Amino acid sequence: MRKVSIMAGAADLSCAVQVGGESRRLGRDKAMLMVRGQTLTERVVTALRGVSDDVMVVGNRLDRFARLPCRPIEDEVAHGGALGGIYTSLLHARHHYVFVAGCDMPLLNPRLVLLLRSLAPGYDVVMPYLRQMPEPLHAVYGKAALTAIRRLVDKGNARIIDFLAEVRVRTVAEDELRTADPELQSFFNLNDERDLADLEQLLERRSDTSA
């Protein structure tokens, strides 16, 4: 496996937090869910501000995030799902590459974000794979992918992976991901009450480790 410097290109990365989900399984607004004095969105924004000077929150009802240190960006695509959010993120990003994450991923590891960015030169998408499945809401996208994404959006196709065959993709397998995030906690995704209980346990374990 080729070794890379995770600091390479760190300064020219935009980041986008997707807040447009409906939170059906949890039954309440995930974006504003409080965990230990912070909303999930605030946790993600805080982590990303450590690696980027351009952090966006992309979605709707953006007044919810007025106090956060980020740019609120209204979704350009009505009912476009996550793919529409990625398109909007790329359209408004100040840098060529954009790291896109969901607001329900509160354990993001900045080192892993930088690793993904360091792999981006020469590619349009850097896509992690866990258990051989893509993680499109923990990936880096380049503005060169805009045209292919727009074609899908215009057809009403919201499946993120359907445009990948049209662009240059750098896949990142688990062993490579673990060099920056050994336990792969960055990919923890909060969807229901059981996940919320698991998150509390993980945060408690982190507190015990740092004490």
C-alpha positions as CSV (number, residue, x, y, z in Angstrom):
1,M,0.0,0.0,0.0
2,R,1.4,3.4,-1.0
3,K,2.1,5.7,1.9
4,V,0.8,9.2,1.7
5,S,1.1,12.3,3.8
6,I,-2.2,13.1,5.3
7,M,-1.4,16.8,5.5
8,A,-1.0,17.1,1.7
9,G,-3.5,19.6,0.3
10,A,-5.3,20.0,3.6
11,A,-5.6,23.8,3.2
12,D,-7.6,23.6,-0.1
13,L,-10.6,21.5,1.1
14,S,-14.2,22.6,1.5
15,C,-16.4,20.6,3.8
16,A,-20.2,20.1,3.7
17,V,-22.5,18.8,6.4
18,Q,-25.8,17.4,5.0
19,V,-28.8,18.3,7.1
20,G,-31.7,17.6,4.8
21,G,-32.7,14.1,6.1
22,E,-36.1,13.5,7.5
23,S,-35.0,11.5,10.6
24,R,-37.9,9.0,10.1
25,R,-36.4,6.2,12.2
26,L,-35.4,8.4,15.1
27,G,-38.7,10.3,15.0
28,R,-37.1,13.7,15.8
29,D,-34.8,16.1,14.1
30,K,-31.3,14.5,14.1
31,A,-29.6,17.6,13.1
32,M,-30.6,19.3,16.3
33,L,-30.4,16.3,18.6
34,M,-28.4,17.3,21.8
35,V,-25.6,15.0,22.9
36,R,-23.6,16.2,25.9
37,G,-24.4,19.8,25.4
38,Q,-23.9,19.9,21.6
39,T,-26.1,19.2,18.7
40,L,-25.0,16.5,16.3
41,T,-24.5,19.1,13.6
42,E,-22.4,21.2,15.9
43,R,-20.2,18.2,16.7
44,V,-19.6,17.6,13.0
45,V,-19.0,21.2,12.2
46,T,-16.5,21.6,15.0
47,A,-14.5,18.5,13.8
48,L,-14.4,19.8,10.2
49,R,-13.3,23.3,11.1
50,G,-10.1,21.7,12.2
51,V,-9.3,20.7,8.6
52,S,-11.0,23.4,6.5
53,D,-11.5,27.1,6.2
54,D,-14.7,26.6,4.3
55,V,-17.4,24.6,6.2
56,M,-20.9,24.6,4.9
57,V,-24.2,23.3,6.3
58,V,-26.4,22.2,3.3
59,G,-30.1,21.6,3.5
60,N,-33.2,23.5,4.5
61,R,-34.6,25.4,7.5
62,L,-31.1,26.8,7.9
63,D,-32.1,29.3,10.6
64,R,-31.6,26.4,13.0
65,F,-27.8,26.7,12.5
66,A,-27.4,30.5,12.7
67,R,-25.1,30.3,15.6
68,L,-22.7,27.8,14.1
69,P,-19.4,28.9,12.6
70,C,-20.2,27.7,9.0
71,R,-21.9,28.9,5.8
72,P,-25.6,27.9,5.5
73,I,-26.4,26.8,2.0
74,E,-29.9,26.2,0.8
75,D,-30.4,23.0,-1.2
76,E,-30.4,23.7,-5.0
77,V,-32.4,20.6,-5.8
78,A,-35.9,20.1,-4.4
79,H,-36.4,16.4,-3.3
80,G,-32.9,15.6,-4.6
81,G,-31.9,13.6,-1.5
82,A,-28.3,13.2,-0.6
83,L,-27.2,13.4,-4.3
84,G,-28.8,16.8,-4.6
85,G,-27.0,17.9,-1.4
86,I,-23.7,16.8,-2.9
87,Y,-24.4,18.7,-6.1
88,T,-25.3,21.8,-4.0
89,S,-22.1,21.4,-2.0
90,L,-19.9,21.2,-5.0
91,L,-21.6,24.2,-6.6
92,H,-21.0,26.5,-3.7
93,A,-17.6,25.2,-2.5
94,R,-14.8,27.7,-2.4
95,H,-12.3,24.9,-3.1
96,H,-12.1,22.3,-5.8
97,Y,-12.5,19.3,-3.5
98,V,-15.3,18.9,-1.0
99,F,-15.5,16.4,1.9
100,V,-19.2,15.6,2.4
101,A,-20.6,14.1,5.6
102,G,-24.0,13.6,7.2
103,C,-25.0,15.5,10.3
104,D,-25.6,12.2,12.0
105,M,-21.9,11.1,12.0
106,P,-20.8,12.7,15.3
107,L,-17.5,10.8,15.7
108,L,-15.7,12.2,12.6
109,N,-11.9,11.8,12.8
110,P,-10.1,14.8,11.2
111,R,-7.1,12.6,10.4
112,L,-9.3,10.4,8.2
113,V,-10.7,13.4,6.4
114,L,-7.2,14.6,5.6
115,L,-6.2,11.1,4.5
116,L,-9.1,11.1,2.0
117,R,-8.1,14.5,0.7
118,S,-4.5,13.5,0.3
119,L,-5.6,10.7,-2.1
120,A,-7.7,13.0,-4.3
121,P,-5.2,14.4,-6.9
122,G,-6.0,12.8,-10.2
123,Y,-9.5,11.7,-9.2
124,D,-13.0,13.1,-9.1
125,V,-14.2,11.1,-6.1
126,V,-12.5,9.5,-3.2
127,M,-14.9,6.8,-1.9
128,P,-14.3,4.8,1.3
129,Y,-15.6,1.2,1.4
130,L,-16.7,-0.6,4.6
131,R,-17.6,-4.2,4.4
132,Q,-17.3,-3.8,0.6
133,M,-20.1,-1.2,0.6
134,P,-19.5,2.5,-0.4
135,E,-19.8,5.3,2.1
136,P,-20.9,8.2,-0.1
137,L,-21.6,10.5,2.9
138,H,-18.0,10.2,4.2
139,A,-16.3,10.9,0.9
140,V,-14.4,13.6,-1.1
141,Y,-15.8,14.9,-4.3
142,G,-14.2,17.2,-6.9
143,K,-16.0,19.9,-8.9
144,A,-15.2,17.9,-12.1
145,A,-18.0,15.5,-11.0
146,L,-20.6,18.2,-11.2
147,T,-21.6,17.5,-14.8
148,A,-22.2,13.7,-14.2
149,I,-24.1,14.4,-11.0
150,R,-26.3,17.0,-12.7
151,R,-27.3,14.6,-15.4
152,L,-28.6,12.2,-12.8
153,V,-30.3,15.0,-10.9
154,D,-32.1,16.2,-14.0
155,K,-33.4,12.7,-14.6
156,G,-34.8,12.5,-11.1
157,N,-32.3,9.8,-10.2
158,A,-31.1,10.3,-6.6
159,R,-28.9,7.2,-6.3
160,I,-25.4,8.5,-5.4
161,I,-23.5,5.6,-6.8
162,D,-25.0,5.7,-10.2
163,F,-22.7,8.5,-11.5
164,L,-19.5,6.9,-10.3
165,A,-19.0,5.0,-13.6
166,E,-18.7,8.3,-15.4
167,V,-15.9,9.8,-13.2
168,R,-12.5,8.9,-11.9
169,V,-12.9,7.2,-8.5
170,R,-10.3,6.3,-6.0
171,T,-11.6,3.6,-3.7
172,V,-10.3,3.4,-0.2
173,A,-10.5,0.0,1.6
174,E,-10.8,-0.7,5.3
175,D,-7.1,-1.4,5.9
176,E,-6.2,2.0,4.4
177,L,-8.9,3.8,6.4
178,R,-7.6,2.2,9.6
179,T,-4.2,3.9,9.2
180,A,-6.0,7.2,10.2
181,D,-9.0,5.8,12.2
182,P,-8.1,2.4,13.7
183,E,-11.6,1.7,15.1
184,L,-13.4,3.3,12.1
185,Q,-15.6,5.3,14.5
186,S,-15.9,8.1,11.9
187,F,-18.4,5.9,10.2
188,F,-20.7,5.6,13.2
189,N,-24.1,6.7,11.9
190,L,-27.0,7.7,14.3
191,N,-30.4,6.5,13.1
192,D,-32.4,5.3,16.1
193,E,-32.6,5.2,19.8
194,R,-30.3,2.2,20.0
195,D,-27.6,4.1,18.1
196,L,-28.0,7.0,20.6
197,A,-27.3,4.7,23.5
198,D,-24.3,3.3,21.6
199,L,-23.0,6.8,21.0
200,E,-23.2,7.6,24.7
201,Q,-21.2,4.5,25.5
202,L,-18.5,5.4,22.9
203,L,-18.3,9.0,24.3
204,E,-18.0,7.6,27.8
205,R,-15.2,5.3,26.7
206,R,-13.4,8.2,25.1
207,S,-13.7,10.2,28.3
208,D,-12.3,7.4,30.4
209,T,-9.4,7.0,27.9
210,S,-8.5,10.7,28.0
211,A,-8.8,11.1,31.8
